[in-house]
Amino acid sequence: MNSPTLRDRFFRHVAQTSDNPPGIEFVRGKGCELFDQTGKSYIDLIAGISVSSLGHQHPEITKAIHEQVDRHLHVMVYGEFILSPQVEMASLLASHLPDSLSSVYFTNSGSEAIEGAMKLAKRATGRTQLAAFRQSYHGSTQGALSITGDDELQQSFRPLLPDILHLRYNRLEDLSLITHRTAAVFIEPIQAEAGCLLPDPGLLQAIRQRCNEMGTLLIMDEIQTGMGRTGTLFAFQQSGVIPDVLVTGKAFGGGMPLAAFIGSPTIMSKLTHDPVLGHITTFGGHPVSCAAGIAALRVLVQEKLAESTAEKEKLFRDLLKHQRILRISGKGLLLAVHFDDESFNRQVIQQCLENGLVTDWFLFAPNCLRIAPPLTISEQEIILACEIILRSIVKSTQS
């Protein structure tokens, strides 16, 4: 009797998140390419959902990981002992942020960082109401899901947290609902899962002003938009609006699990007392993850990769012309290709896979194809990726 294959064991023992996952076995990655067990190569156009922003097996990141592994792994729960990778990562990040964003609390994932920021807002203001926006995505844990702006995702897990207010994105009239009861407003500077929806001019400025008037914290969720993806290290830096708390993740760890919420020392100190250990994590800021994050941030800055995204965005927009493409939204290397329906988009995505390109859809815009490749993607790789997408559109149109 034959023993179960790896694929068989994948479906039997690895808990699934969808009914029909692609189930491709990737065994190696290099730059913007992934390779399956047959040796077939794929252009990676989504970077693990904006995680692998420097591609796969970047030599500086792998070197930093190896060097830290040879020193030590986990030592103690976060924040009690001085660990040089944590200190260096926090210091380096703070050097690229406004002075009011200089105290970093490391977590394992974006959802955990959101959870920490939610607790911090309540603790710092003494209020309970949290505001976010419809079609926002902040994570899948109970608290993060509570402020995520989609009824379908929430329905099966209710009751969630009480006293949550959901506003409409790009509707200035809704800002009057932010009051002296509101502890914080959570906003994505670009709504990624809504199909890369950009804020209207003046929206972020109006929210900042309203938060100032009400004594409400403004919390920017830059888990997807951060680390150079939209043209600057963080998207908020293009608006002139500075949040009270910044949340980052995904690409933050250079491919390793790492996230953070960041504020002023005064705000962040609220978690140290009443009670002590007001927020705690075992593995947040893991030394190996921080070492990888340091290397990734240094490369990002030294090679000016954020600055290169505008030219690469333009190339995608220039090449992706087809009557079935309604429009392309987004900024930098966070783009959504809009089709007229979800089923056609899924056909295109499947054809792309068959033709050697990895892409995906968006949670709240399933008719849109995701473009979020490593920032290191070359002009030639963009040209090839667009050829595959267009060929897949033609094939899907004929089927």
Buried (B, 14 or more C-beta within 10 A) or exposed (E): EEEEEEEEEBEEEEEEEEEEEEEBEBEEBEBBBBBBEEEEBBBBBBBBBBBBBBBBBBEBBBEBBEEBEEEEEEEEBBBEEEBEBBEBBBEBBBEBBEEBBBBBBBBBBBBBBBBBBBBBBBBBBEBBBBBBBBBBBBBBBEBBBBBBBBEEBBEEEEEBBEBBBBBBBBEBEBBEBBBEBBBBBBBBBBBBBBBBBBBEEEBBEBBBBBBEEBEBBBBBBBBBBBBBBBBBBBBBBBBEBBBBBBBBBBBBBBBBBBBBBBBBEEBBEBBEEEEEEBBEBEBBBBBBBBBBBBBBBBBBBEBEBBEBBEEBBEBBBEBBEEEBBEEBBBBBBBBBBBBEEEEBBBBBBBBBBEBBBBBBBBBBBBBBBBBBBBBBBEEEBBEBBBEBBBBBBBBBEEE
